[in-house]
């Protein structure tokens, strides 16, 4: 039988709507899974010289967001694409600057109840973006755990 304090420790998080899962557990995301860097930031250079600029490894707390801006050097002044290494529960959105694209800001939103991290890369070229598929705007959070239908167990 549970004493008053033990019952409160178990019942109150459920009543308040908080998760009773451990901090690293999440019903949809594998919070330990990392999407590796694919070296896609220079694809939009279409054969022109391209150089990579990268951020530091940035931690994003549970359900928080972080914003990073990278700027191209003068020798390679045009942002032609971007890529990232990130945890699967982080969603990255590009916010291009106005006018010529010489810098790029990425906002990382953590969709889970565990911290995650990312490193952001931009491709900087001697000529403006000339890719055929359009400039990537977002890397979605990508749940890898199967979702169980309501009522099935």
ABEGO torsion letter per residue (X at the ends): XBBAAAAAAAAAAAAAGBBABBAABBAABBAABBBBBAGAAAAAAGGBBBBBBBBBBBBBBBGBBBBBBBBBBAABABBAEBBBBBBAABBBBBBBBBEBBABBBBBBBBABABBBBBBBBBBBBABBBABAAEBBABBBBBBABBBBBBGBX
